[in-house]
Amino acid sequence: MKLSALCALAASLLLIAPPATHAEATYPSKPIRLVVGYSPGGPSDILARQLAPALGKALGTAIIVENKPGANADIGGAYVAHADPDGYTLLLGDLTLATNPSLMRSMPFKPRTDLRAIAPLAVAPLALVVNMSVPAHNMKELLDYARANPDKLSEGTAGRGNLTHLAGEVLKKAAGVKIEQVPYKGSGPALTDLVGGHISMVITGVSSSKGFIKSGQVRALAITGTRRSASLPDVPTFSEATGLPLPELNLGSWWGLFGPAGLPDEVVAKLNAATQTILRDAQLQQRLQGLNIEADPGSAQVMAERLNSETTTWGKVIKEAGITPQ
């Protein structure tokens, strides 16, 4: 074969070669959008804006946080699920990815099949707090009182199907007690009524209740998680406080990084490595702890398994609680 023909053949092979290798070598070559399914100012948005600068620095590009609120975070989730799987549109997802499939009659995407897990990001404990007039200084006393007075206690929640509601259902079933659920439009109004003595207890984020706890307006009896929180070291975990196996309450709130299904392995690996690097940074960990959030670095497989197990766990809780999809 003549030299000119060989050159032509080599050039043609280069043209038809798959572009993946080039993309892997240069990713990311432009800004990445990090979608949050909530309005600005909430915990997910705050976490995203804490992580974005550090993650962008680790990857060598800008990370732009985009808020796409609505439908209990389904709008943001669907936006990412239907995006090109090129690594430039990512989702900061939370527990709703696991609960919405059992709470919604129909969803615009299927979290377990339409998204690809990239990395766990963070966890945050919930605290059970009671009004100071409730005659209970620990969980044993609270549950004993609930059994002796089945119509006396009421629990404010941040809304139907919210973790603040579901955690209470887990506790009531495991302990065999009756506590009236009072739904609110968020934890803020529930805490206001708790302080005012209109309801007995609330299970809510430590970040929203810590000020009331420290000021002595409410009493904290337990927190979610497998270990005590650095923010409330004197408050035991639910399992520790009740002596009951409560695996559903081992996590509390959680967040993870996701992309569209079909995201290349190489892109997932690069994003996961960068995420684990920043989450192990002591300064970032300290900033998150100031928000009562704990960094939770881990593999993509850990995040995928968490989504699967949490979907199964909370689906069962929702069904047993008689919560019908809407």
Buried (B, 14 or more C-beta within 10 A) or exposed (E): EEEEEEEEEEEEEEEEEEEEEEBBEEBBEEEBBBBBBBEEEBBBBBBBBBBBEBBBBBBEBBBEBBBBBEBBBBBBBBBBBEBEBBBBBBBBBBBBBBBBBBBBEEBBBEBBEBBBBBBBBBBBBBBBBBBEEBEBEBBEBBBBBBEEEEEBBBBBBBBEBBBBBBBBBBBBBBBEBEBEBBBBEBBEEBBBBBBEEEBBBBBBBBBBBBEBBEEEBBBBBBBBBEEBBEBBEEBBBBBBBBEBEBEBBBBBBBBBBBBBBEBBEBBBBBBBEBBBBBBEEEEBBEBBBEBBBBBBBBBBEBBBBBBBEBBEBBBEBBEEBEBEBE
